[in-house]
Amino acid sequence: MKKFLLVVVMSLLAVSAVLADSPCPTGTNWQTYLNFNTAVVKTCSIGNLDFSNFSFTTGGTNPTTASAVGVNTLTTPGDEGFNFNPAIGLAGSNLTEDVSFDYTVTAIHGVLITDLSLFFNGSVVNNPGGTGANTSVTETQLGGTCTPSCSVFSVTNPPTSLTKNVVFNSPVTSLQITKDVVASTGTNGQAAISIVVNDISNTPEPRLISLLVMALLAALGLSKKFKSVLG
């Protein structure tokens, strides 16, 4: 019986391995993710989340490139996501940099997305006689609802608000996320952003937990039955 159960488990693991996406690359840049759009397999995964439909735009007086935006993955189970480095460092007068990138995230392996967290390390300096230096990250998400609305939320400096968390009224299976990263030096200042963290929290679907418990109980019952028969 133990051998039979082992064969079943190994078979399920083998099937899962075949069906699983490639892990999302870490220690790389956003151009690597844009390349998924033209690859045979257009998605990658981090834990229980699938990512696809990557895009990138840039603007301002100091536009950048997708290859200049660093990307590391966050792999904590149930709290996966990305740590971006937009590598923004401006100093002078009336300089701006605007970076926007987006992607679709889909829950897999029977989990549901419950909330989003956003953090950045935007910093500003207004030099003598200067005003208006600012940094911000505005996130737009489609798919989750909150009360009050959380379709658009942001972190800023100034005013200093570096962290934001939104919890959905009901868990969802998929989100379309757009991040707009903006920095400006104002009339005579400095603005920098090197960390933008996006955590996407997820938990197992209650129905899946019930099925797993039932399957475990059934397996234990079957095992005991065989032991009594073989006595």
N, C-alpha and C positions, 0 to 999 in steps of 0.2 A: 504493500500500500504506500509506504514511504517513497519507494522508487517511482510509483505511478504519479504521486503528487509532485515529486521533484521534476519529472519529465514535463508535467503540465506547466509548472512555474517557469522552467527553462524555455519552453516553447513560447510562452507569453512574452518573456523577456526578449527572445529572439525576434518575434514579430514587432515588438515595440522599437527595437533597435533599427529594424529595416524601415519602419514608417517614420522615425524621428527625423527632424530637420538637422542640418549641421548647426553646431553651436555658433552663436553670434561671435565674431572675432573681437578680441580685446587688445589693448595696446596698439591701436591702429588709428585710422582717421575716417572722416565721414565719406570720403570718396570710395573707400572700400565698401561701404554700405550702399552707395549709389550703384555700384557695380552689380548688386543683386538684381536690380531691375532688368538687366539684360542677360542674366545668367539662366541656365536651365532650371535650377531650383531658385525661386525668387524670394524665399523666406529663410530666416534663421531663428534659432530659439535660445532663450535664456531660461533655464529651469522649466517652469510651467507656462511660459509665455512665448508666443510666436510673433515675429516682427516682419513687416513687409511694406511695400509701397513707399520707399524712401525718396525724399526730395530735398532740394537745397536752393536757396536764393540769397543774394547778397547785394548790398547797396551802401550809400553814404559816400563821403569824400574818400574814405579808406576801405574800399571793398576788399574782401578776402576770397579764399578759395575753399572748396570742400576738403581738400587735402591738408589744409592748415588747421582744421578743427579736429582735435584729438578726441578719441573715444575709448573708454574703458567700460566693461560690463560690470554690473552689480549682481552677484550670484547668491545672495542670502535667500534660502528657500522661503517662498511666500512674500518676498519683498525685493523682487528682481527689478532691473532697470538699467539706466545708463549714467555714467559720469562723463560729461563733455568738458573739453577745454577749448573754448573758442579763441583762445590766445589773443585777446584784445588788450592792447596797451597803447593808449593815445596820449599825446602831450602837445599842447599848442593852443591855437585859437580856432574856434569854429570847425573842429574836426569831428566827424561822425563815422560810426561803423554800425551796420545793420545786418545781422545774420539770421536767416530764417530756415528752419529745417523741420520736416515732419515725417511721420510714419504711422502705420496701422499696427496696433497691438491686439492680439487675439489670445484668449485663454485656451489652453489645451490641457490634456490629462485630467479632465473633469473638474477644473477649478473655476472660480468666478472672481472677477476683478471687483474689489470693494472700495478702494480709494487711491488717490494720487498725492504724492508729496513732491514739492519743488524747493530747491535750495540753490543759492548762488553766493559768490564772494565779491560782488560788485563793490568797487571802491572808487572814491572821487577825491580830488584836491582842487580847490579854487585858489590859484596863485594870487599874489597881491594885485588888486584891481580887477580880478576875474570873477565871473558869476556864471551860474547855470550848468556846471558840470554835472552829469547824471549818468546812471546806469540802470538797466532794468531787464527783466525777462518776463515776457507775457506769454502765457500758455493758453491755447484754445483747444478744448476737447469736445468731440462729438460722440455721443453714445451714452454718457452718464448724466443723471439728473440729481440736483441737490436743492435744498431749501435753506437759504436763498440760492439763486442760480449760481452754478459754478462752471458754466460753459466757457467763461473767460476769467482767469485769475492771474496774479502777477506777484513777483518779488521786486523790490526797488531799493535804491540808495542814491540820493535821498528821496523821500524819507526812508530811514533805515528799517526795512522789513525784508529780511534775508530768507525767511522760511515761510512756506504756505502749505497747508494740508487740506484737502477736500475729501469728504466722505459721501459716497453716493447713497441716495435714498434706498435704492435696491441694487444688488450686485449685477454686473453686466458681463457679457462674454467678449465684447470687442469695443475698441476705442480708436478714433482717429485723432492723433495728437499733433499740434503745430506749436513750435516754440519760436518766438521772435526775440532775439537778443540784441539790445540796443545800447550804445555808449556814445556820449558826447562830451567834449571838453568845455563847452560853453565859450565865453569870450576869451578866457585865458586860464586853462586848467588841465587836469589830468583825469583820465578815466580808464579803469582796467577791470577785466573779467577773465578769470582763468578756470573757474569751476562752476558748472551748472549740473546739479544732480537731480535726476528724475526717478523716484521710486514708484513702482506700481504694485500695490499690495493685492494679494489674492489668497483665497481660502478654498478648500475643497467644497464642492457642491454638496449640500446636505443629503441629497438623494444618493449620491455616490458613496458617501460614508455608510449610509444604511445598507446599500447593496454589498459593500465590502464586509460589513459585520455579518450580514446574512450568509455570505459565501464562506466566511471563516467558520461560523457556527455549523454550517452544513458540512464543511470539510471535516471538522472535529467529530461530528456525529457519525459521518461515514466511516471515519477511521476507527471509532469505537465499535461500530457494528461489525467491521471486518475482523477486529481483534476478537470479538465474542464468537464469531463464526469459526475462526481459526483456532480459538481457545486453546 
